Amino acid sequence: AETERMITEEKVDLLVCAYSSACAATASQVAERYGVPYIAPCVTAPNLTEMGYKTFFRLSPTDQLCAKEIMQFITEMNQKYNTNYTRIASLYENTLFGTQSDTYIKQYALEYKFRVVASVAYPNSTADLTAEIQTLKAANPEVLVPTSYAADALLTVRTLKDLDFAPAAIVAQGGGYYDAAFQKEVGPNGDYIFCRDNF
């Protein structure tokens, strides 16, 4: 509704918006209907550029590309540091961003010969990740690949600490882990968390 209002009432000629893939999926439909160019600087859900829209443009890599690069990074880390990590777990928020990310994490983990020991979803507006982190802890992954926005990234790190669960490596699928607010708030508890970022 807000996208339509901006186009019809504010008479915008171009939209540059949406941090969230789910928001972009809805707003870009309206922009396409009105023929207004929609530039999405940071949304990553792969299907957004597979809809055949003529007015939608993405500037960032997709979750598919990033998931593949994460598995390549873990492979190179194993080779360089002789770590031999093979057990991967995915923790993800349940909107378009998280669900598509999880799909590709599992796909490329298998391609790179990793074993996915857990794939755990949570509501994107959750205030408690205790049960989800306990599930991960029981699965005992060596590498955790979380897909979160800033608030749930903070909650993840706090809950990992509270439950005394420290995987050997955390390689985040973007979102909140490279957010300046996350880095400031989490402080040293965020040291050594790897994160992919946009180009």
C-alpha positions in Angstrom: 0.0 0.0 0.0 2.8 2.4 0.8 4.6 1.7 -2.5 1.4 2.4 -4.4 0.8 5.6 -2.4 4.3 6.8 -3.2 3.8 6.1 -6.9 0.3 7.5 -7.2 0.3 10.3 -4.7 3.9 11.4 -4.3 4.6 10.8 -8.0 8.0 9.1 -7.5 9.9 8.2 -10.6 12.2 5.7 -9.0 12.2 3.5 -5.9 15.4 2.6 -4.0 14.3 0.5 -1.1 13.8 -2.6 1.0 16.3 -4.1 3.4 14.1 -7.1 3.7 13.7 -9.6 0.8 10.1 -10.2 1.9 9.3 -6.5 1.7 11.0 -6.2 -1.7 9.0 -9.1 -3.0 5.7 -7.3 -2.3 6.7 -3.8 -3.1 8.4 -4.7 -6.4 5.2 -6.3 -7.7 3.5 -2.9 -7.3 6.4 -1.1 -8.9 6.3 -3.5 -11.8 2.6 -3.0 -12.3 3.1 0.8 -12.6 6.3 0.5 -14.6 8.3 2.3 -12.0 12.0 1.2 -11.7 12.7 -0.5 -8.4 16.4 -0.7 -7.3 17.1 -3.1 -4.4 20.5 -2.3 -2.9 20.8 -5.2 -0.5 18.1 -7.8 -0.9 19.4 -11.3 -1.5 16.6 -13.7 -2.1 17.4 -15.3 -5.5 13.8 -15.5 -6.7 13.5 -11.7 -6.8 15.4 -11.5 -10.1 13.8 -14.7 -11.5 10.3 -13.2 -11.8 10.8 -11.8 -15.2 10.2 -8.2 -14.0 11.4 -5.4 -16.4 11.6 -2.7 -13.6 13.4 -4.6 -10.8 17.2 -4.3 -10.3 19.3 -5.9 -7.6 22.8 -4.6 -6.6 23.8 -7.3 -4.2 24.8 -11.0 -4.5 22.1 -13.6 -3.9 21.8 -16.0 -1.0 22.6 -18.8 -3.5 26.0 -17.2 -4.4 26.7 -16.4 -0.8 25.9 -19.9 0.5 28.3 -21.4 -2.1 31.0 -18.9 -1.2 30.5 -19.7 2.5 31.1 -23.4 1.8 34.1 -22.5 -0.3 35.4 -20.4 2.6 35.0 -23.3 5.1 36.7 -25.6 2.7 39.7 -23.2 2.4 39.7 -22.7 6.2 40.0 -26.5 6.6 42.8 -26.7 4.2 44.7 -23.7 5.5 44.4 -24.5 9.2 44.0 -28.3 9.0 40.8 -28.2 10.9 38.7 -30.8 9.0 35.3 -29.3 10.0 32.6 -31.4 8.4 29.5 -30.9 10.6 27.4 -27.8 9.6 24.2 -26.4 11.1 21.9 -23.7 9.8 19.9 -21.3 12.0 17.6 -19.0 10.1 14.8 -16.5 10.5 11.6 -17.7 8.8 11.0 -15.0 6.2 12.0 -15.2 2.5 15.6 -14.2 3.4 16.1 -17.0 5.9 14.2 -19.8 4.2 15.9 -19.3 0.8 19.3 -18.9 2.5 18.8 -22.2 4.4 17.8 -24.0 1.1 21.1 -23.0 -0.5 23.2 -23.6 2.6 22.0 -27.2 2.7 22.4 -27.6 -1.1 26.0 -26.4 -1.2 27.0 -28.0 2.1 26.2 -31.4 0.4 28.0 -30.3 -2.7 31.1 -29.5 -0.7 30.9 -32.8 1.2 29.7 -31.3 4.6 27.1 -33.0 6.7 24.2 -30.8 7.7 23.4 -31.9 11.3 20.7 -29.4 12.0 18.5 -26.9 10.2 16.6 -24.8 12.7 14.0 -22.0 11.8 12.7 -19.4 14.2 10.1 -16.6 13.9 11.8 -13.4 12.7 10.3 -11.4 15.5 11.2 -13.8 18.2 12.4 -12.6 21.7 13.7 -16.0 22.8 16.0 -18.5 21.0 16.6 -20.8 23.9 14.9 -23.8 22.4 16.5 -23.3 19.0 20.0 -23.0 20.4 19.5 -26.0 22.6 18.5 -28.0 19.5 21.7 -26.8 17.8 23.8 -27.6 20.9 22.4 -31.2 20.9 23.3 -31.6 17.2 26.8 -30.5 18.0 27.9 -28.8 14.8 31.4 -27.6 14.3 30.3 -24.7 12.1 27.2 -22.7 12.6 25.8 -20.7 9.6 23.1 -18.3 10.9 20.9 -16.2 8.7 19.6 -13.3 10.8 18.7 -9.6 10.9 20.4 -7.4 13.5 18.0 -8.0 16.5 18.0 -11.7 16.1 21.8 -11.8 15.4 22.3 -10.1 18.8 19.9 -12.6 20.4 21.7 -15.5 18.8 25.1 -14.4 20.2 23.6 -13.7 23.7 21.8 -17.1 23.8 24.9 -19.0 22.6 26.8 -17.4 25.5 24.1 -18.0 28.0 23.8 -21.7 27.1 27.6 -22.1 26.9 27.6 -23.3 23.3 30.5 -22.2 21.2 30.8 -23.9 17.8 34.3 -24.0 16.4 33.3 -21.4 13.8 30.4 -19.2 13.0 30.1 -18.1 9.4 27.1 -15.9 9.1 24.9 -15.5 6.0 24.9 -11.7 6.2 22.0 -9.6 7.4 22.5 -8.5 11.0 26.0 -9.8 11.5 27.6 -7.0 9.5 25.2 -4.3 10.8 27.1 -1.6 12.7 24.5 -1.7 15.5 25.2 -5.5 16.0 29.0 -4.9 16.1 28.7 -2.1 18.6 26.2 -3.9 20.9 27.9 -7.3 20.9 31.4 -6.1 21.4 34.1 -8.7 22.0 31.5 -11.5 22.0 31.3 -10.9 18.2 35.0 -11.4 17.6 35.9 -14.2 15.2 32.4 -14.4 13.8 32.9 -14.5 10.0 30.3 -12.8 7.9 29.7 -12.4 4.2 28.8 -8.9 3.1 27.4 -7.4 -0.1 29.7 -6.4 -2.9 
